[in-house]
Amino acid sequence: MIRTQIRLEPAQHRRLKELAAHRSTSIAQLVREGVDHVLSRAEDGVLWDRFLSSAGSFRATSVEQDVSAKHDRYLEDAFR
């Protein structure tokens, strides 16, 4: 683990301390969970951006006129 310092507002510290006591855990653990949550949401945003950028970019050839039936497969290919 890497040690780091952060500055919290007094109200944030008080609420974290109360929550940590309620959950029988440490403030550090709550902060790590919060960081994981923020990073997960950021990764979800990247995937959503990739999805939006691929929307409308598919050009079907005469062989691929089955887009409405196989759109999941084509989206999966676009995300690779």
N, CA, C and O of each residue as an XYZ file, in Angstrom:
320
protein
N       0.830     -1.182      0.000
C       0.000      0.000      0.000
C       0.874      1.244      0.000
O       2.002      1.248      0.493
N       0.319      2.279     -0.562
C       1.002      3.566     -0.611
C       0.279      4.509      0.336
O      -0.950      4.584      0.338
N       1.030      5.207      1.115
C       0.471      6.172      2.061
C       0.324      7.511      1.361
O       1.195      7.926      0.597
N      -0.790      8.183      1.631
C      -1.016      9.509      1.060
C      -1.752     10.378      2.070
O      -2.372      9.875      3.007
N      -1.676     11.658      1.869
C      -2.372     12.601      2.740
C      -3.455     13.298      1.951
O      -3.268     13.641      0.784
N      -4.601     13.509      2.602
C      -5.680     14.275      1.989
C      -6.205     15.266      3.016
O      -6.059     15.073      4.222
N      -6.807     16.307      2.523
C      -7.434     17.292      3.403
C      -8.939     17.145      3.266
O      -9.473     17.107      2.157
N      -9.620     17.064      4.404
C     -11.068     16.953      4.428
C     -11.662     18.155      5.136
O     -11.037     18.763      6.005
N     -12.866     18.479      4.748
C     -13.617     19.478      5.485
C     -13.987     18.858      6.836
O     -14.172     17.644      6.919
N     -14.097     19.660      7.885
C     -14.462     19.109      9.195
C     -15.733     18.269      9.160
O     -15.799     17.224      9.808
N     -16.737     18.709      8.418
C     -17.989     17.946      8.339
C     -17.772     16.600      7.645
O     -18.372     15.599      8.037
N     -16.917     16.570      6.616
C     -16.617     15.313      5.934
C     -15.944     14.344      6.899
O     -16.299     13.167      6.956
N     -14.977     14.843      7.650
C     -14.253     13.995      8.597
C     -15.206     13.441      9.661
O     -15.158     12.257      9.995
N     -16.065     14.306     10.181
C     -17.006     13.870     11.216
C     -17.927     12.780     10.672
O     -18.147     11.764     11.331
N     -18.463     12.992      9.470
C     -19.381     12.009      8.892
C     -18.674     10.699      8.560
O     -19.235      9.622      8.758
N     -17.444     10.788      8.055
C     -16.673      9.568      7.783
C     -16.382      8.809      9.073
O     -16.479      7.583      9.115
N     -16.027      9.543     10.121
C     -15.730      8.916     11.404
C     -16.968      8.195     11.945
O     -16.872      7.078     12.454
N     -18.128      8.841     11.831
C     -19.379      8.218     12.282
C     -19.708      6.974     11.458
O     -20.093      5.943     12.008
N     -19.556      7.076     10.152
C     -19.845      5.936      9.289
C     -18.885      4.779      9.545
O     -19.290      3.616      9.573
N     -17.620      5.109      9.730
C     -16.621      4.063     10.019
C     -16.976      3.341     11.321
O     -16.885      2.115     11.391
N     -17.374      4.079     12.333
C     -17.758      3.454     13.602
C     -18.997      2.583     13.417
O     -19.076      1.478     13.952
N     -19.952      3.090     12.661
C     -21.192      2.337     12.414
C     -20.909      1.028     11.679
O     -21.535      0.006     11.958
N     -19.967      1.064     10.740
C     -19.625     -0.129      9.951
C     -18.506     -0.962     10.571
O     -18.134     -2.004     10.032
N     -17.978     -0.513     11.680
C     -16.841     -1.196     12.328
C     -15.662     -1.328     11.369
O     -15.090     -2.406     11.212
N     -15.317     -0.238     10.746
C     -14.184     -0.212      9.824
C     -13.413      1.081     10.052
O     -13.719      1.839     10.972
N     -12.428      1.328      9.227
C     -11.610      2.537      9.381
C     -11.991      3.593      8.343
O     -12.595      3.294      7.314
N     -11.624      4.815      8.644
C     -11.814      5.889      7.668
C     -11.003      5.581      6.410
O     -11.468      5.827      5.297
N      -9.813      5.052      6.579
C      -8.966      4.715      5.424
C      -9.668      3.723      4.501
O      -9.596      3.849      3.279
N     -10.344      2.741      5.082
C     -11.065      1.755      4.260
C     -12.204      2.422      3.499
O     -12.434      2.116      2.329
N     -12.910      3.324      4.152
C     -13.988      4.039      3.471
C     -13.442      4.891      2.323
O     -14.053      4.970      1.257
N     -12.295      5.524      2.545
C     -11.677      6.336      1.489
C     -11.269      5.440      0.321
O     -11.482      5.804     -0.836
N     -10.685      4.270      0.608
C     -10.309      3.337     -0.474
C     -11.543      2.897     -1.260
O     -11.502      2.812     -2.488
N     -12.652      2.615     -0.547
C     -13.889      2.237     -1.231
C     -14.395      3.387     -2.104
O     -14.877      3.168     -3.215
N     -14.281      4.604     -1.594
C     -14.701      5.771     -2.369
C     -13.862      5.942     -3.625
O     -14.393      6.249     -4.692
N     -12.564      5.745     -3.504
C     -11.667      5.844     -4.668
C     -12.035      4.771     -5.691
O     -12.111      5.057     -6.886
N     -12.264      3.539     -5.232
C     -12.674      2.468     -6.147
C     -13.968      2.834     -6.871
O     -14.106      2.585     -8.068
N     -14.902      3.419     -6.151
C     -16.179      3.810     -6.747
C     -15.967      4.872     -7.829
O     -16.526      4.765     -8.920
N     -15.172      5.878     -7.534
C     -14.906      6.948     -8.507
C     -14.203      6.380     -9.738
O     -14.554      6.729    -10.865
N     -13.220      5.512     -9.535
C     -12.506      4.929    -10.670
C     -13.414      4.047    -11.509
O     -13.321      4.052    -12.736
N     -14.283      3.300    -10.870
C     -15.238      2.458    -11.589
C     -16.172      3.305    -12.442
O     -16.440      2.969    -13.595
N     -16.665      4.395    -11.881
C     -17.554      5.285    -12.626
C     -16.815      5.917    -13.806
O     -17.396      6.108    -14.874
N     -15.542      6.239    -13.613
C     -14.751      6.825    -14.699
C     -14.599      5.813    -15.832
O     -14.698      6.173    -17.005
N     -14.359      4.547    -15.484
C     -14.225      3.508    -16.496
C     -15.548      3.303    -17.219
O     -15.562      3.101    -18.433
N     -16.672      3.353    -16.482
C     -17.985      3.245    -17.112
C     -18.190      4.381    -18.107
O     -18.760      4.177    -19.179
N     -17.727      5.574    -17.753
C     -17.855      6.723    -18.639
C     -17.078      6.538    -19.921
O     -17.537      6.936    -20.991
N     -15.894      5.933    -19.823
C     -15.082      5.679    -21.015
C     -15.815      4.703    -21.934
O     -15.855      4.900    -23.148
N     -16.395      3.652    -21.354
C     -17.128      2.685    -22.169
C     -18.350      3.337    -22.814
O     -18.646      3.091    -23.984
N     -19.053      4.164    -22.054
C     -20.222      4.851    -22.593
C     -19.811      5.770    -23.744
O     -20.492      5.827    -24.768
N     -18.695      6.491    -23.578
C     -18.205      7.365    -24.641
C     -17.875      6.558    -25.900
O     -18.158      6.992    -27.016
N     -17.275      5.383    -25.707
C     -16.953      4.531    -26.852
C     -18.229      4.058    -27.538
O     -18.300      3.992    -28.765
N     -19.233      3.731    -26.731
C     -20.505      3.308    -27.294
C     -21.128      4.433    -28.129
O     -21.545      4.219    -29.267
N     -21.182      5.624    -27.545
C     -21.789      6.749    -28.251
C     -21.042      7.089    -29.533
O     -21.657      7.447    -30.537
N     -19.716      6.978    -29.500
C     -18.950      7.310    -30.696
C     -19.154      6.271    -31.797
O     -18.980      6.579    -32.976
N     -19.521      5.048    -31.424
C     -19.741      4.022    -32.447
C     -21.153      4.073    -33.009
O     -21.403      3.533    -34.087
N     -22.076      4.706    -32.307
C     -23.465      4.775    -32.777
C     -23.523      5.500    -34.115
O     -23.007      6.608    -34.262
N     -24.142      4.872    -35.060
C     -24.287      5.480    -36.373
C     -23.084      5.331    -37.272
O     -23.129      5.759    -38.425
N     -22.004      4.735    -36.782
C     -20.802      4.633    -37.605
C     -20.746      3.346    -38.414
O     -19.864      3.183    -39.258
N     -21.665      2.441    -38.169
C     -21.664      1.166    -38.888
C     -22.271      1.336    -40.265
O     -23.369      1.875    -40.404
N     -21.570      0.885    -41.264
C     -22.066      0.931    -42.640
C     -22.175     -0.506    -43.145
O     -21.169     -1.182    -43.363
N     -23.387     -0.948    -43.319
C     -23.615     -2.336    -43.727
C     -23.336     -2.517    -45.211
O     -23.709     -1.686    -46.038
N     -22.679     -3.607    -45.523
C     -22.514     -3.989    -46.927
C     -23.757     -4.781    -47.307
O     -24.608     -5.055    -46.461
N     -23.859     -5.141    -48.550
C     -25.034     -5.894    -48.995
C     -25.144     -7.233    -48.268
O     -26.243     -7.764    -48.109
N     -24.013     -7.779    -47.828
C     -24.013     -9.046    -47.107
C     -24.464     -8.850    -45.661
O     -24.990     -9.777    -45.046
N     -24.262     -7.649    -45.115
C     -24.547     -7.395    -43.700
C     -25.838     -6.598    -43.503
O     -25.866     -5.662    -42.704
N     -26.883     -6.949    -44.203
C     -28.147     -6.244    -44.063
C     -28.955     -6.744    -42.861
O     -30.107     -6.348    -42.686
N     -28.376     -7.588    -42.053
C     -29.062     -8.174    -40.907
C     -28.721     -7.451    -39.606
O     -28.733     -8.062    -38.538
N     -28.422     -6.169    -39.686
C     -27.978     -5.404    -38.518
C     -29.016     -5.445    -37.404
O     -28.654     -5.569    -36.234
N     -30.285     -5.345    -37.740
C     -31.304     -5.340    -36.691
C     -31.346     -6.667    -35.948
O     -31.720     -6.699    -34.776
N     -30.979     -7.736    -36.586
C     -30.997     -9.050    -35.934
C     -29.700     -9.352    -35.203
O     -29.703    -10.074    -34.206
N     -28.587     -8.801    -35.690
C     -27.285     -9.145    -35.111
C     -26.548     -7.920    -34.571
O     -25.317     -7.903    -34.555
N     -27.277     -6.900    -34.131
C     -26.644     -5.660    -33.687
C     -25.723     -5.867    -32.487
O     -24.709     -5.180    -32.365
N     -26.065     -6.807    -31.596
C     -25.195     -7.052    -30.433
C     -23.807     -7.512    -30.874
O     -22.797     -7.063    -30.333
N     -23.765     -8.398    -31.844
C     -22.480     -8.896    -32.324
C     -21.674     -7.774    -32.972
O     -20.464     -7.678    -32.767
N     -22.343     -6.926    -33.756
C     -21.643     -5.830    -34.415
C     -21.140     -4.810    -33.415
O     -20.043     -4.276    -33.581
N     -21.926     -4.523    -32.368
C     -21.456     -3.602    -31.325
C     -20.251     -4.187    -30.588
O     -19.292     -3.479    -30.277
N     -20.316     -5.474    -30.318
C     -19.184     -6.125    -29.641
C     -17.928     -6.000    -30.480
O     -16.854     -5.715    -29.950
N     -18.051     -6.210    -31.788
C     -16.894     -6.070    -32.681
C     -16.371     -4.636    -32.680
O     -15.162     -4.410    -32.719
N     -17.290     -3.664    -32.635
C     -16.885     -2.251    -32.644
C     -16.118     -1.863    -31.387
O     -15.274     -0.968    -31.426
N     -16.406     -2.533    -30.267
C     -15.747     -2.192    -29.004
C     -14.395     -2.864    -28.857
O     -13.673     -2.551    -27.910
N     -14.027     -3.746    -29.722
C     -12.728     -4.419    -29.632
C     -11.639     -3.570    -30.193
O     -10.479     -3.980    -30.199
